[in-house]
Amino acid sequence: PAVDGYVITADRNIIHVRATLYYHVDDPMSYVFNFAAASNTVQNALDNALLYTAAHFNVDAALYSDRAGFQEAVQQRVSDLTDQEQLGIVIDQCTVDGIVPPRQLQSVFDQVTTSRENRNKALNDAYSYTNQVLNQASAQATTITNEAATASRNYVKSITAEAKRYNGLLPQYKLKPALFEQQTF
């Protein structure tokens, strides 16, 4: 705590946070005469913004999934506080330089990160396998459907040709049935 600032997150975890605030004095009269130590007030506003923002973010969002959102929330909060106190400054930029877990718990956080990466890899592999199986099944279904349609067309053509042949033989049979039978069989 003496070296790195620490905050408690919304899910009651401790993380270390360090931020740098860039600002310029817009109203020198307010900045110099309204406060005994305006720079200390700015520092307090930044500290307040870090504590407030951390209390509204869970540890996963602050460390991994929404670091940019965390930084934006800190900048917005410090800007609101300095405007509310009429410090006479304009916030140019607020960069959150470091959001890290406590040194004593680094290995535990690393294990969580490794577990998260393994989970994501397993999910990606499962999605890949699912897509592969679905594509193969779709191709197989298309092949079976096409083969069935071809077989159906061939069967219909065969039956049509046979019917045509029998229709062509019918007049010969009607003329002389016995001779037709003898010649045919």
Steps between C-alpha positions, in 0.01 A plus 500: 500500500786744559626449146194400297153636554244237579125494463220259580290390203124450488545127561722570806839426345810711548688632197781749466430801282720785387379790286645812345290810456578764238322831540546868439391799706208671335412750775818600686312716751286211622792260493731719711267690731212260571721222634798494734656215303316451171739231379418295811131545426556375147689200642214432741248519214705247302526269803127531555433421134718188517330376819151579373555338160659188646203461732273486194706252295562135579857374492466318165370811326766726650790263429397334176174552320428874534824683574409779259162541670672517836734773375213698347300475823797628702547795264130583506486485881809718551366749246165513681669549837729779382206676332290461814775651718561777243874444507555706187661215303412305189583130484698422185555132555498242775696183437475203729859377479473180693220280617654191653411244761682507834851354483414235758212373283667526160529121465129455574406764244734330251320172563167670434640646178632159393165341581317768302733446201454121521124544518501731197721255309269210587197703391669600174597138434144389572355766268749402231412132535128584496541700179706223343242232587211718384676575170573129444141407586367768268724381217399138564131594505540687173677202343228258616226735376669540161553123464136437592380759247720344229379148583141623494542662157672187363223276636228720350684500163535122514131449579400748229720325244359160597144628478574645158646166386195306624268750335693448177460120523127505580381538138713198395358292781142593411555396137632150572535419866631145454768599250603794723536270797707253302731766361534684830566205728 
